[in-house]
Amino acid sequence: MQRSPGLTPEQLQQVLEAERKENALLDAQEQAARQKAEAEKMAARKEKAKRKEATPVAAPAPVAVSPIPTTVPESVPPALSGPKEQQLNQLLQLYKADKISPYEYHQERAKILAE
């Protein structure tokens, strides 16, 4: 800090001391403001928790479960006939042996089932 030409060392000490006190006061005010803000946050959190606890939670509505039918619906096609089943088994064996591609397998399968 530069010295002012008209200040004595005692006056300079007084000025410095006054600046330190002012800085300390500002620091204390800032600290108090931070503490107040933190206390307000905590109060808001507690209030929110109280509201959450006080809010009744409705029980879920019961779900109606229909029984599993024990009869086979009429829309299910009957079991495959002997020759179709044999053709499909032969086709599956070719596919598993990697002698035909998946595309060929599905194309031929569709043809057999369409007959």
C-alpha positions in Angstrom: 0.0 0.0 0.0 1.3 3.5 -0.8 1.7 5.9 2.0 -0.2 9.1 2.0 2.1 12.0 2.5 0.0 13.6 5.2 -0.6 10.5 7.5 1.5 9.7 10.5 2.3 6.1 11.3 -0.3 6.1 14.1 -3.0 7.4 11.7 -2.0 4.8 9.1 -2.4 2.1 11.8 -5.8 3.4 12.6 -6.9 3.4 9.0 -5.6 -0.2 8.5 -7.4 -1.3 11.7 -10.6 0.2 10.5 -10.3 -1.6 7.2 -9.7 -4.9 9.0 -12.8 -4.4 11.2 -14.9 -3.5 8.1 -13.7 -6.6 6.3 -14.4 -8.8 9.3 -17.9 -7.3 9.6 -18.6 -8.0 5.9 -17.3 -11.6 6.3 -19.5 -12.1 9.3 -22.6 -10.8 7.4 -21.8 -13.1 4.4 -21.5 -16.0 6.8 -24.8 -15.2 8.5 -26.5 -14.9 5.1 -25.2 -18.4 4.1 -26.3 -19.9 7.4 -29.8 -18.3 7.0 -30.1 -19.7 3.5 -29.0 -23.2 4.6 -31.5 -23.1 7.5 -34.3 -22.1 5.1 -33.4 -25.0 2.8 -33.5 -27.4 5.8 -36.9 -26.1 6.9 -38.3 -26.5 3.4 -37.0 -30.1 3.2 -38.6 -30.9 6.6 -41.9 -29.3 5.5 -41.8 -31.3 2.3 -41.1 -34.5 4.2 -44.0 -33.8 6.6 -46.4 -33.2 3.7 -45.2 -36.4 2.1 -45.8 -38.4 5.3 -49.2 -36.8 5.8 -50.5 -37.6 2.3 -52.4 -40.8 2.4 -51.4 -43.4 -0.2 -54.4 -45.0 -1.9 -54.4 -48.7 -2.1 -54.1 -50.0 -5.7 -57.4 -51.0 -7.3 -58.0 -54.8 -7.3 -57.3 -56.4 -10.6 -59.9 -58.7 -12.0 -58.3 -62.0 -13.1 -60.2 -64.1 -15.5 -59.9 -67.9 -15.2 -57.8 -69.8 -17.7 -60.1 -71.6 -20.2 -59.8 -75.3 -19.9 -61.2 -76.0 -23.4 -59.4 -75.5 -26.6 -60.9 -72.8 -28.7 -62.3 -73.8 -32.0 -60.0 -71.4 -33.9 -56.9 -73.6 -33.3 -56.2 -75.7 -36.4 -56.2 -79.4 -35.9 -52.9 -81.3 -35.6 -50.9 -81.7 -38.8 -51.6 -84.6 -40.9 -49.0 -87.4 -41.2 -47.5 -86.4 -44.6 -47.3 -82.7 -43.7 -45.6 -83.5 -40.4 -43.1 -85.7 -42.2 -42.3 -83.0 -44.7 -41.9 -80.4 -42.0 -39.6 -82.8 -40.0 -37.5 -83.5 -43.1 -37.3 -79.7 -43.9 -36.2 -79.0 -40.3 -33.5 -81.7 -40.5 -32.1 -80.0 -43.7 -32.1 -76.7 -41.9 -30.4 -78.0 -38.8 -27.8 -79.7 -40.9 -27.1 -76.3 -42.5 -28.1 -77.6 -46.0 -30.6 -74.9 -46.6 -30.7 -71.2 -45.6 -33.2 -69.8 -43.1 -34.9 -68.0 -45.9 -35.3 -71.3 -47.9 -36.5 -73.0 -44.7 -39.3 -70.5 -44.1 -40.3 -70.4 -47.7 -40.7 -74.2 -48.0 -42.4 -74.4 -44.6 -44.9 -71.8 -45.7 -45.6 -73.8 -48.8 -46.1 -77.1 -46.9 -48.5 -75.4 -44.4 -50.4 -73.7 -47.2 -51.2 -77.1 -48.9 
